[in-house]
Amino acid sequence: MKKLAALTALAAVSALAAWQLSPPDVQLELPQDPASTIAPFAARSLVPLPESLPEPEPAPKQPTPMPLPERLPLDALASSTPPGLILVSGGSYRIGLDRKRVTQMIESQQLRPLASEYPEHKVKLDDFFYMPTEVTNEQYAAFVEATGCEPPEHWAEQEAPDAGLPLPNFEVPPELADHPVVNVTHSQAEAFARWAGLRLVSEEEHQAVGRGRTTRAYPWGDDFDPTRANSVEAKLGHTAPVGSYPSGSAWLDERGTQVERTPENQDQLQGIHDLSGNVWEWTRSPFQAYPKFKPLVVKIQGSKERIAPEFDPDHHVAVSGDFGSPSVATRLTTRRGVAPWMSTSTLGLRCSASATPGEDLFLHVLASELAAFEAATGSTYRVQQAVHLQRWLHRRPASESLAGRPSTHRVILAHDHLAVIPVGSTGLADLAELERHSSELELGLLSTSIDLLEPRLVPGTYSVSYRAAGEGAGQPTLVLGDAAQELVAALPTHPPTLGYLLQGRASLQPRAAAPTTTEGTGSPAATLVHMELVVPTSVTDQGFHFRLPLATLPGAVDYSWLPE
């Protein structure tokens, strides 16, 4: 418990007078925008292709049964949906506080920062998934091990040495494995979320989960109860294992609707824990004024004062409050603006995910890659028409001793994807016009987090273009380029077909090894991944249907990647 005591000593007790943390006198050197260094796609001339390309693989007529791998690494399980997260139903939710309520609180508590919670407004949320607890040290350790990123400082066996001396060894203290991870910056929190195939929670999601369709202050009601949350009133003085206060949790049924927990239904409900207290949680929400905000006029120390918080959209909202916060700071509507470079022993994170398959992959995991290619090519991409496969590997936590621990709690080990994203427009009307097109036609992007066997590609994002037969190729060809728009690979393909502008599809097929012939041809065993790329024509609701044939090592992609 020495490390736990040391962590407690390092924790800065949240003082409401200093809700807005003051930055130290430092200057950050921001990296140059990578998109500014990428050559325009349209400027690339036709690059000579190899003299001959193999015949394209025929499209499968019937799905071929493909066995799952004999075993997954370690004790991992595989799924095509975010593991360990709980469904929350979408709809209309009330966010923030009305003028009367926030004015009364500011005048009774003499706390100016509460003005940022005004005005109350409604938001409409789609269905989403939410982590049942804050991210634990054990969960974050899987990320550190997989990526080699910098571990949190409280994992060190000793204090950091002076400059020039070796760093101490970092290892999760066993007694803190099921405590929330802290000492992470916003960029580190975002990096964890992207690696896990998730996104940081938003402040609207946090309030929707905790309040449901009500306007209550805490997950259990409007009156604070020190037995339901790890705040300063609980007198614990440090972080608690996640899920230690189940009586203060929000409980949801199988439809994602918040309900009251009773002895009769408790076995059918799933809990979302620590929404009030334990540690502050980073969100993806910028710290800016709510819609229609106007400064409030309230009485502070007997005199009327006009209050307008110092919003900063470059800062991010932190929610929940921590073990050193008084009850007023652990309310569900509490907003704390925090500079993105901040990391403290009372600030952690939690993740959520869209219930729409693939949405987070394109809007959060691949956001920077899409932006870079859009800047380079001048194109836009139709993520709503994208085709994707993705898979999470995960396991149960090492310790199951905590009675309040959610049964769904999982440690994510890896997230992989394979996706194609079509362009927003081709400007061509039909197949005849396509065949007369005198230059490469950009079709979209291919993104992979795994090595591909055919074409030989390392993980990354690549542009995909089409060359009709006769334009530097003896047959229709798909051309793949990197972020600098340099030729990377070429694939033979069948001519596209014309059809409705529908969602593309993906299918899997095992391929047995073909022995090498006297002409030197042959093919290794592989898993074939047939990706259909549907790009719009200039005619409403019509699209060109292209087939992108890919191959991976046997078992690298299997049916656990397909949407459930």
Secondary structure, 3 states (H helix, E strand, C coil): CHHHHHHHHHCCCCCHHHCCCCCCCCCCCCCCCHHHHCCCHHHCCCCCCCCCCCCCCCCCCCCCCCCCCCCCCCCCEEECCCCCCEEECCEEEEECCCHHHHHHHHHHHCCHHHHHHCCCEEEEECCEEECCCCCEHHHHHHHHHHHCCCCCHHHECCCCCCCCCCCCCECCCHHHCCCECCCCCHHHHHHHHHHCCCEECCHHHHHHHHHCCCCCCECCECCCCCCCCECHHHCCCCCCCCCCCHHHCEEECCCCCECCCCCCCHHHCEEECCCCECCEEEEEEEECCCCCCCCEEEEECCEEEEECCCCEEEEEEEECCCCCCCHHHHCCCCCEEECCCCCCCCEEECEEEECCCCHHHHHHHCHHHHHHHHHHHCCCECHHHCEEEEEEEEECCCCCCCCCCCCCCCEEEEEEEEEEEEECCCCCCCHHHHHHCCCCEEEEEEEECCCECECCECCEEEEEEEECCCCCCCCCEEEEECCCCCEEEEEECCCCEEEECCCCCEEEEEECCECCCCCCCCECCEEEEEEEEEEECCCCCEEEEEEEEEEECCCCCCHHHCCC
